[in-house]
Amino acid sequence: MAIFRLALQSLNNRKATAFLTILTVAISLLLLLGVERVRTQAKESFANTISGTDLIVGARSGQVNLLLYSVFRIGNATNNIDWSSVEEIQGNPAVAWSIPISLGDSHRGFRVVGTTGDYFKHYKYGNKQPITFSEGQPFEGLFDTVIGAEVAAKLGYKMGDDIVIAHGLSDVKFSRHDNLPFTITGILAPTGTPVDQSVHVSLPAIEAVHVGWERGVQMGDGVSAKDIDPDTLQTEQVTALLVGLKSKIQTFALMRTINEYPREPLTAIMPGIALHELWGLMSVAEQALLVVSGFVVIAGLLGMLSSLLTSLNERRREMAILRAMGARPAHIFALLISEAVFLTLLGIILGVLALFIILGVSAPFVLSQYGLQLSSTWLNTQELTLIGIVLVAGFLVGVLPALRAYRQSLSDGMTIRI
């Protein structure tokens, strides 16, 4: 304890240098923990996007591509699925429920999802949590729409507002279906998934807005809502199909049946396996980020080493006086080690506090802009391990100046002129 108090007093006499050293370690640790937190939260966020769905069916393509456009609304499908194929899959005895999804339109940068009422009954995320409504109810009329929480918040929409969707992902005037506006009848509760960033309409509505369109171009002035008979609208194609099975045992058998479907080339994937492949593709980038963060921590610790070595040359008389007062070389060694550990520990505490403050402040912005849920939960095992490594590294950094001080002789210190 005497050595520890002496170390505190010594650092107190060098406040500016000690503060800069602590700040350097804190920033380094903040970056390291921040990268780790974002990495793990991104994985959890992606994994929680869809839950309880056994198979995703789409046109023949890679399973990562199918997962990205059908679940995360990233990219586009290589082709669509004929409705007759959808009906055949739905009629399979192994299928408990299915959710057809039609993509291709948008509203002010947000994807439009054509689907059925089963979407609101069977789609689950997180730990098999169902999507719920903060206001309103599922669409019933042909031109009713249900919007995600982020769409409502970012665009300032409320119940009863009219919106116009556009053909494709652009929102230029000539691509808008402005002759057939939709009325908001429901707003979904936040989920932290791409559902929040989606505009949901019925499959017949998707067919209705494209009446009179050919190859993405509107032919003529377009039709009005009163000119459309809902009973004549028939879905011809969809982008993907989410499937839930009566028994998990039947998953591989149905997957093989769909992948060998003779009428058109289809692909059936298991979301969990596709996610695993996606993480495999991203592992190099993850490791690169961690390596860069590690080098930042090393740079911070080297800065602390430089500070200790520089101050050591200025403190040779101090060490000599301590030796003259009875301190043994081991005490001098312990003093320098204590200073290094104390600086590292304060840097760790400051870095962790800064991490939680930044997470608390930035979480709403990151959720609204990127759909990534950043939680302010306590440090997990991996993060505690990283902190432990930094603390041990701080101890090792203190060994070199401590050895130099240990080896300095009493006469060497006493002969230095003031």
Disulfide bonds with the S-S distance in Angstrom:
none
